[in-house]
Amino acid sequence: MIISRAMPVFSRTLGLSGECDVVEFRKNAEQGISLRGKGGYYTVYPVEYKRGAPKESLCDILQLTAQAMCLEEMLYCTISEGALYYFETHHRVKISITDELRDYVYVTCANHKCT
């Protein structure tokens, strides 16, 4: 696995830019993206770190989804899953990046509510 920290990301389609806390590039023998200077294929797995505990709202999940969408546009790949890590609970929560979440991010950005 290759780990990239504080990775800048952007999406021209969404009009977003930001920074991923961690992006894990996980070696995959069958599918994924190629990385310059590295053999084989890698799947892209964003991880967002949060200070507190999981929230009832979707805000953390939507942030992770937006990061995944930026990475997909930048790296020409599809990301089906990422994770939120909460310092308060010391627990990583897997998040499926669904079409419903993508649509929510897209509509929010289209309405110019992204910050």
N, C-alpha and C positions, 0 to 999 in steps of 0.2 A: 504494500500500500504506500502511496505517496500522499503526503499531507501538505496542503497549502494553507497558510494562515493569513488572515487579513487580505483576502483576495478581492481586488476591485472588480466589480461587475457592472454591466449596463445593458439596457435594452432600448434600442431606437424605436422599436414598435410601441413599447409602453411609455417611453419618455422617462425612464427610471435610471438611476445610477446609485451605487452603494458599495458596500463591502461585506463579504461573507466572513464570518468569524473563522470557519474552517471549511475546507473542501477536501474530502477524501477521494482520491483516485484509486479505486480498488481494482486490482488485476483481475481480468476475466478472460478466460481462454477462448470464449466463443463470440463475444460481442462487446461493443463499447467504442470508445474513441482511441485513436493513437496519440501518443505524446512524443514530441520531438526528443530524440536521443534515448528513448525508452522502447524496448521491444514489447510486442503484444498489444492487447487492448485493455482499456480501463473503463469501468463505469464511474459515473460522477455522482457523489453523495454529499450534499451540503449539510452542515451541522451548525445550528445557531445556538449560542450560549446565552442563558438568561440568569440573572442574579437571584431571582426569587423562586417561587413555586409555580406550577402550572396554573394558568388563568382559566376562568370560565368563558371568557370571550375568545374569539377567533384571531385576535390580533397577532399573536406569536406565530400561529399556523400560517396566516396570510403573509407575514413577513418572509417566512421560509419558502412559501410558494412563489412569491415574487422573486426571491433569490434564485430559485430553481429555474424559473422562466427566463431570467437574465442569462444564466449559465447555458441554458438550452440554445438561446439565440447566439450567444458568443461561440459556443463549442460545436454547434450543429449536432445536437444529441437530444435524446429524450430522457428525462429524469422521472422515475416513478416513485422514488422514496427519498426522504431525508430524515433528519432527527433534530429534536430540540433537547438541549441538555440544561437541566435546572440545578443551579448550585445549592439551593436550599434543600433539595431532596437528594442530591447526588445521583440523579437518575436520568437516563437518556430515554426519550419517548420517540418511537418511530412514527413518522407521519407519511401517509400515502398522499402523493401529489395527484389529486384527482382532477378530472375535467371540471367538476363543479367548483373546486377551489380556484382553478385557473380562470374560469369565467368570472368569478367574483373579483379577482384581482384585475382582470381586463376591464370590466365595467367600472370599477372604482377609478382606475387610471384614466379611462375614457372620459369620466366625469370630472377630471382634474382635481381629485381629492388626495392624490398621492403626495407624500411629503418626504 
